[in-house]
Amino acid sequence: MNDLVNVVVYGAAGRMGQAVIRGVLESKQARLATALVRPGSGLADEPLDRVFGALPRDVDFATSLDPDVPCDVLVDFSGPVAFDGALALAVQRGAAFVSGTTNLRDVQYAALDNAARTIPVLWASNFSLGVAMLARMARRAAAALPDWDCEIVELHHNRKQDAPSGTALTLGAAVAEGRKIALEDHARYERHGQVGARPPGEIGFAALRAGDVAGEHTVIFASQGERIELTHRATDRDIFASGALAAAIWLARREPGRYSIDDVLAPQE
């Protein structure tokens, strides 16, 4: 039991948080220490078996982390508002911090860098191995085809709050990195009306919302007479949770610093 990684899930009432919990409960490498929900949540102080069925030990949803509960890594899938509290708790407990919360502000990204001075930190917009490889291929294609137009199209379920998706932005950053340019100087997030011809070097984004789509991302490189489309389709949300859990187990034993999903799930280039 002492070799198990003690995992605290922050945002345990959400779909991703609960998917991570299911992964921890089935894991032979991790142990669920606490499932944290916001104060006022309908799950606060309720037993986990209300959601997950019979469990080998009693665990309740909680609104705070008991000082006596061990925490090797905190996994955050809460939201931009709750994110600050999640990161502060990880720093306070000296725990590794894994987060998939997107739509963060610049000051929150800076807080990740600051926290990495004292704890291991891994933030990712997407924990899929396939998406990690898509970003790698997009980076290489952008470098090899510097004069080709690039557009990024993403499709998600109709309940998604932010647009473009964090994963689309990550892919845009990979394209910009491949071309050695700044994404913020070349990104185009909206076109409507008489917008004129497409400027050279622009990285366009389109966000679609429909049904229950778990996630689909396509990076398009186009030139005269030909185009390349690199696509990743997620059909099961559990792939993101399993990737986040793999990252948590891996990160729990690392030294303080910033890490990426590529460090965990894909061989180094």
Secondary structure, DSSP 8 states (H G I E B T S, - for coil): -TTSEEEEEESTTSHHHHHHHHHHHH-SSEEEEEEE--TT-TTTT-BTHHHH---SS--BEESS--TTS--SEEEE-S-HHHHHHHHHHHHHHT-EEEE---S--HHHHHHHHHHTTTSEEEE-S---HHHHHHHHHHHHHHHH-TTSEEEEEEEE-TT--SSS-HHHHHHHHHHHHHHTS-HHHHEE----SS--S--TT-EEEEEEE-TT--EEEEEEEEETTEEEEEEEEE--THHHHHHHHHHHHHHTTS-SEEE-HHHHHS---
